[in-house]
Amino acid sequence: MAKILITGADGFIGSHLTETLVRAGHEVRAFVLYNSFGSRGWLDHCGAEVRGQFEVFAGDVRDAGCVRAAIRQCEVALHLAALIAIPYSYHAPASYVDTNVSGTLNVVQAAHDAGLRLVVHTSTSEVYGTARFVPITEEHPLQGQSPYSATKIAADQIALSFHKSFDTPVVVLRPFNTYGPRQSVRAVIPTIITQLASGQRRIRLGAVKPTRDFNYVTDTVAGFVAALNAPGAVGQVINIGSGFEISVGETAHLIAEIMGVSIEIEADAQRLRPEASEVERLLAANRRARELLQWTPEYGSREGFRRGLEQTIAWFRSNPGFYRSGSYEL
């Protein structure tokens, strides 16, 4: 059982990953963003059997010294810390460079200097831009269609460059659109659920024609866990995606069906990306994950997507205090 550093442990995916690894018996150091409130993000709401069973390190990945301190005595680093909201990247692109690019450099540099056994860097399907072919393999061209995706392309290349230049044991995992309990309402599935849960039947969305490969959060977490003991994955980029494609509009109607309501969709201009920045289609090829990680999505296919939505809806209905109904968040 390795001692594992998780950056971004206070976030949506990071908190689920922290819980999973602690339950599996790993020693976890959870790197959370320092704040004066003492908040540990979603880790403040983790399961009772997990609470207090991991070490918390408050800091900022933009600070190289802070990252070096966090990585001491660890064998593995799972790097999830990032700014991820695409709309906010239009407003504050320099912040994305600082966190996503410089932050990643700090992590891989510290990992290299400390001689870590493994670094798993988190990418995103957004680096592919609108699909030129489907399913999207890891060889698909990279297209920076937003400041966010551009910084993630740069971060991926920084991480891979350390493997090629210094033989740092880096794996780049590239999750497609992850959803599930705790996700921010700025994301499309939570914004649909919360609008409907608040009684709205005319819901406001951005573009509804783009398609996505939605990945339930436990499948994404399983990809990280599988990467811990997959030597063949070192130096590789690996998609983590369900292989199932559905449009945003159809997703909205499926959620409404599960929640037992009828809806109308209203276009909301503030939720639209600039035309050339919208990613119109995403559909993952996951053969490499199956072969190198022995990973198979449990929530693949339409039936699996429906099960994941049912669980996500149940969580949001049970935790109404964690979001503002129907609000639009950058």
Phi, psi and omega in degrees: 000115183278155168275124191241128171267129175243112173276146185073025183293341181276355184269188184301295181289319183301322180291320176295320179294318178302312180300316182297316182289322177296316179298331179278357176097007179282152173272118188242133169251114185267110178276114181242156180289123180299139173208157185285352180273351184072018180284138175252024179061223183291345177293340175292347183239021181286170183299147183301325182286347180260329185304130179082000182260011177220158179271139178252131175238113180266128182188207183210126182294346177286347181259112186298319179297322178297317180294319178299320178294320182293330188273350181301137177071006176267154177257333185224142172238125173254109190261103179246348185297129180189158164272129191235347185287115184297313180302321181290335179293338175289330183274326189224058185298327180296327178297325180289323175296314182299312185281310189282320182271301181296323178299318178294319176302316179299320181292310183289328176295313179296321179295318178297312182296326182273352179070039181297151179289329186200141170234123175253115181261137183266119175261203180200149177294343179299339181294340180281340187064198178296130185302130171271336172208155178227153351295154185280116175271172180292347178272359180302142177303147177267134185224114180277089183267000173211158175304324177302306184295327178297319180289329178287326173300313180298317180297317178302316183291324174300312181298313181293328180296328178290328175293315184287326184273322188235006181062027174294130185284087185252135168241134176253112175266135184239083179292142169275190194298102180279141177218166177146187179305141177084355182293146180298147178287357173289338180280156192292317182295312176297326181291327175292311182300313185290327176295316181291321180294335179274002176100358179285143177238349171251099189263148183259126179222166171275226181292134183252349182277331180303145179254152181224155172255095185277136185237117180295144191301326180292331174291318177299314179300320180298329176296318178295317180298318180296327182291342182296331183227056180222078185302332179290348181274345183298132182084001184253153167259130186227120175291139170241097183212156186284334187081013178242135186241137179208146181281161177298318181297317179293326176299317180300317181289327177293319177298317179299319178299315180296323182275358174074036180226164172254145185226160165239147180252129180248129179291132179242110187301325183290345179266357181275138172282159168306144192308312183284351181268342181292133174269113190278333185208133175223127177209118189277141159267127184241021181299320182296321178295321179295320185280316186272329183253351188056039184256133176226131181291131176277344182244027175287166179075168180295322180296318178294322178297319179297318178298318178296321177295318180301317180291323179293315179300316180300320180294314181295323178293328182276348184229058184294341182283354183267003179210162175258119190301122172074001182284151178260121181249135172292000000 
